[in-house]
Amino acid sequence: MKKYFIGLGLVVLALQLQAQPLQRTRPDKVGMDPAKFIYADEVIHQAIDKHEIPGAVLAVVRHGKMAYIKAYGNRQVYPDTLQMEESTVFDLASVSKSVSTAISTLVLIEQGKIRLQDNVSLYIPGFKPWTDAKGNTVNIKVVDLLTHTSGLPPYASVTELKATYGAPNPAGLIEYIAGCRRDFAPKTAFQYSCLNYITLQRIIETASGTNLRAFAKKHIFDVLEMNSTDYLPTGQLRDRCAATEKQPDGSVLKGDVHDPLARIMNGGISGNAGVFSTADDLAILAAALLNGGEYHKKRILGPQTVRAMRTVPREVSSLGRTLGWDIFSPYASNTGDLFSSYTYGHTGYTGTSFIIDPYTDTAVILLTNAVHPADKGSVVRLRSLIANIVAGSIVK
């Protein structure tokens, strides 16, 4: 019997060492009014009733602890109905740009393998610059990709790319981006572009000698024990995924990234999309970023790097984008009206949102699968409402 309890204790210890989710507490223990969260419940239920979303998971981090987490509605309504759970795995869509691609780029900057001012052509030979009517050229730099000020087009036709290069074909996609039109000179305007982050993916892979999935896993997800975060989820992780859009053949995407460039051309591992994660795992990442890049004595970035990451570079100070995140561009409505001007975040097309306010030491994670089943839902207003409710709950 004694051996049994020793063995059981070792198993429990092993599980604890394997995964250390954020410590949970009550809102009032971290200076928040618990009664205010009733409003969050109400607006999310209203969004479900209006068929704007099938379900959601809301998580709020404050002072390094999980102050609130709750699941609502369903993670799938077609062809079967499956209840939403706190542990549901979501297709993060463009939130992948921030939590994987941008942070990976900054890790490589810390390692001395990339500079913000490096020309993209240093890593992708033949990557053409901006050229004006007189033939004058301006090189596109790494910082231009991170801040969406490169001039690259927003997206590309998957149908045309597939016809030209076949699919999946990451090399063909990069060849296209290297030579496609440039819409304006770098740093002169903001244009949100998935092509920027697919280009960053190639830079990360060239500089590191490994693919983006392996690099992010080694330097971010495994370090922070984000054990439910990955590209190309398999097994139990895939089974826990929220469904996204219904396909022409009647199936639904579930564990396969929704974004067509990521799914079809890049085979699921892409700089612009492809990460799957949970509210618990993103809460750990939020706690680390709020703590200068460290969680449970495990560090992914240095404090100076985190500060640089959430600061709009001086050369594009009027455009609102930091090194991988959004502060006040037209896409930043998910931060709401009440959090501080230091708040940064990102959204994803599937219905995901991740915001961090270092001034109040608070993060809000709202994960939905609004594109399920017919890509008709919208969470633009809901994101702002939730941010305002959480901000309003802070009383000290």
Secondary structure, DSSP 8 states (H G I E B T S, - for coil): -HHHHHHHHHHHHHHHHH-----B--GGGGTB-GGGHHHHHHHHHHHHHTTS-SEEEEEEEETTEEEEEEEEEEEE-SSS-EE--TT-BEE-TTHHIIIIIIHHHHHHHHTTS--TT-BGGGTSTT---EE-TTS-EE--BHHHHHTT-S---S---HHHHHHHH-SS-HHHHHHHHHHS---S-TTS-----HHHHHHHHHHHHHHHSS-HHHHHIIIIITTTT-TT-EES--HHHHHTB----B-TTS-B-SSS-S-HIIIIISTT--SSS-EEE-HHHHHHHHHHHHTTSEETTEESS-HHHHHHHTS--GGGTTT-B-SS-BSSSTTGGGGTTTS-TT-EEEEETTTEEEEEETTTTEEEEEEE-TTTTTS----HHHHHHHHHHHHHHB--
